Amino acid sequence: MRRTVCILALAAIWAAGCGGSSNKQASSTPTPTRTPTATATAAKAKAAEAKAKAKAAAASASGGTTIAIAAVPTGALMFDKTKLTAKAGKITFDFDNPSSVPHAFKVAGKSTPTITNAKAPPLTVTLKPGTYEFICPVDGHAAAGMKGTLIVR
């Protein structure tokens, strides 16, 4: 009986070791790939950034300053920046409102139109050195905190 047990044990070991061989490698986790949507979004963001830089360079060449300012996309009553600085003289504001809540941009008595899900026409003002408040002139928005400070040097 002992001999039968040994033979069965050896047969089991042999069967496990000779279970067939394959040159195929086991696949671990699949490698992540970038989706076309993520790539396209990154390309659009780079293109928009390049366009903004070119616009700012053109404004600087003409002696003015261009400042990009936006309402936050969530619809909250706030701008994406609360402190801005610029050189005295001609200053152009590129205001964008990516939310469905109506907003506008106002500084030194001049304002963009109220817009939703859009970019306003550029607002250009000529300012002397000093400190100015900018606001959203839509009723109640500035009182709720949609404002900031512009320092002109």
Phi, psi and omega in degrees: 000323179296323180294321179296320180295317180295319180295317179296321179295316178296320179296322179293319179295316180298317181295322180290320181285333183253029185290013179099143182242151179220141178275357179288135177271143179292139180277127174274217180285144179294148179282134180291146176238154177281135179281151178302327181295315180296319179295316180296319179296317179297320180295319179296319180297318179295319179296318179295320179295318179297320179295318179296319178296318179296320179295318179295321179295320178295319179294319179296321180296329180270008177089004181246176178239140174244132180236127175270132179219144183216155168282150179291145185290346182286345183094357177296156182276074178200153174272163178285345177223144177247352177228127179232150175227150180204161173279149177298149181119213182285124179233128179249132179252125174260103183260131180235136175237096181279004182257169179271359176273131182292134178217163173214174179233129181226133175212141177051039176081359179245146186222153170279166172293158175283130185225160171225140179047046184203172175250131181281158172299149181303142177249119181246130177228156174248121186233146174272165177304141180157186179246130183234149175261136171247148185217170165262117184281002177294137185314123175084347184290315179296319180297331180276358177112005180275077182202171179194186183241134174248124176253121180253126182250000000 
